[in-house]
Structures are given as structure tokens and as C-alpha cells.
């Protein structure tokens, strides 16, 4: 008898394991406190994974596969992967154990060590999801001192012949249309309503409450819109390219108080749980664009493709190249605590209030809200990246460590010293004002540089540059900002630094 383990983010409906039914194979899945408790998660995140896991197990059973599924409160559930596996292997008198490569380092290590203790044979197979292997990025950048995602992205376009006129020339004559993707949304064009599903989640919500699982955020059991099956995931994909793709690129960096999703796809959970394959997503979007080139510009499509085959695969490659040391990097030596309002949204800074409140209400925020609002503030206030990591990993439905930590510790917090990002992504309030309506009606004035009602981001920005000068002064991409800092009169800089110090010491007053 063979027992095969399926983790909660390995819901690949098209995995080769499932092509044929074998009476000598049992699939094992479990909802466990090990996974609900290693960090405090958003309630919607746990519900989305548990519901998706249950749907996946039911699908396998409908195909005729044998499935053992432990719900969270089952008596047999020992609440850890290794304890549960030991029990199942013994009960079923298994002579072979098999699992798919995990995408989190901690689980990878846990299962490797578990297999070392077994008296039966074991094997590990690929999850058959990513376009690259764990080691492809290491090979690609072998001998290079600096990694650049753009070069990797071009390699991926060529390797899979995606949007290419020939072997070397990109369709449309350019590799990257990012400069066309920076428009502020001002209410027009109209944004179609989001895709909703009448998903029954009350049982799982009640389960989490009765089992006293600690969570953050809120959940509305009548309007849960996260796809929890392959059918629903495909419906979200279809809805995206038919209704949202037409303006995705234009407004992918925009932020608005009344529109959470704008033209974003909301596909990240479906992909990170492996219910959708990245290549099928890209192929479907490109196919629709080719049939509608008269209305959809290439800039809308290229930006989306870059996120999937470029950035997503690149982040995973960095993760497996640099873990476990990556999780401890803190090159800027930031040590301050994360402000309490990250857990409540109660702050007078409108941009942070809206971005955090939205995250607590939906378990969702798009990349610019994460990078240039919540992440920007955390970096400017020199917050310990360990605390920032825990918050991002817990609060977002799509957050799994391989994609979260590289984006947070690397791209957002520059804690890796520039392995992922070529410069710190910090800004004053002007960038947020440029890309959103958050500054309108804010308690603080983005146009005011100094004073009690000046935007806190303004003083924090100049203080950060001054504080981190010894580390960042040699960065070529920071040369212009340091030139402006050098021209600032001493009195103004001192005023900025004094106010920044007060904000950092008293964040909940702002």
C-alpha cells in the first residue's frame, strides 16, 4: 500500500498522480493546527484553503481515488504532519510513502527529516506547477554578482516562446511596456463588479471559532469571493480576460478608496494553491488578446504576463537559491516594532487607513498598496523585517512563504541589501498622491513638508535617506535623491529628523 501526501497548497487537479485510479494508493490530506498556528492568519485565508482542500478531496473521491481527509476537529487528527503521517502509515500498513516537493522551506525540511526516520521506502516528486525548477535561477545567474529580473524575464519569454515574433524579437517591438502602466484611476473607465460565488463557508467559520483558532481580519459568510475549486478558478480567469484585461495595464499601479480590486485579476490565490497553472493562465489571456487586438492594447497584456512568468518564477527562484539564510537578512539593521494600527487600521494617515482596513476586510491588497503604502511606511519607520514578514504572511489570502518573504524582505524592505530590488522602494507622500485619491480628505497635507499637519511620509522619507546614507550612498539609483538631500539646508533637515523621530517613537498618535 502506498500513501501519498497532498499539502494544502498542492491542489493541482491535473497532476500526473491522478491520471489513473490505483486501488493500492491512498491520498492523505489534513487541516492542522501546525499550519493554522505557525503565524496568525487572516480568517479568510484559512477558510479559503480549508474549503479548497475539501473541494479537492471530494473531486479525487469522485474520480474513484481513495482519500483520507482529516478535518481540524477530528479525534484522529494529531495536528502535525509527521504525527498524522506516522499514524496513517501504521494504520494502513503502508510499504511506500510519497509526497510532492513542498514550496516552503520549513515543510521541505520537515518532510525530509521525516523520511529519514522511516523504515519503508519513500519518494518525492515534482508538484508539476511551476515553469522552472528550484535551481533554474541559480544556473541562470551562475557567476553573476547582481541579479536582474528583466534578463530572466526575457529568457523566459524566449524559452517558452511567449509573445515573440521570432526566436529573439519580442512582439510589439519592446520587451517591457511598464511605462504605459502608471495611470491614476479617477472614476473612468467604469470598473465591472467583482466575480462572486455563493460559497457555503459557515461550517468552516464555525469550526475555527469552536476550535479557538486565532485569526485576524473579518469574514462575511454571505459574500465570500475567493475561488475554492478549479471550476471557480477558471471562472475568475475567464472573467478577468473578458472584462478586466482591457484596462489592466493602464491602472495596475493605481489605488482608490472606493475600489479595492480595480482591474486586477484576483487570480493569485487560485495560482498559489495550484488550482490554476501559470502557463494555462498566460495562454488563455494571450489567446483572448489575439482575438481582440482591435480593443485591447499589448501594454495591457505584457504587464500581466511579466508578473506571471517573470516576477512570480523569479521570486520562487530567489527563495530556493537563498533560503534558509534569507529569512534572517536585515542589511539595514532595522529594529523598530510594527505599529499597532497594522492590526486595526486605526490611523489618521488616510493611505494607511484604507490599505490596512481593506486588507483586514478582504485579505487582499494589490502590489502597489503592499509595496508603496504599507511596505513603504514600515521601511521608512525602520521596522524589524521579522515583524513585517509575519504581518504580510498572515494577512493576505495568497501569502505563502516562497512568494511572500522574497517580496517583503527583499522587494519591500530591502533587508537583503539589493538581491531582489536594485534600490529601496521608498517615497514621500507625493508618489501616493500621484497614484491614488488617498491624500484627498486626509488629516495631513501631502503638499506640506514640515509642521504638525504635514504628511508624515515627507519627513520620514528624508530622515530615512539621511539615516541610511552609509549603506545606500553608493547606490547609483539613489544618486539623484542624495544630491537633493545634500542641497537641503541644515535647519530643514533637522526639522524633518525631529518630526520623523517623534513619528517613529509614537506611531499610534498619527
Order of alpha helices (4+ residues) and beta strands (2+ residues): beta-beta-alpha-beta-alpha-beta-alpha-beta-alpha-beta-alpha-alpha-alpha-beta-alpha-alpha-alpha-alpha-alpha-alpha-alpha-alpha-alpha-alpha-alpha-alpha-alpha-alpha-alpha
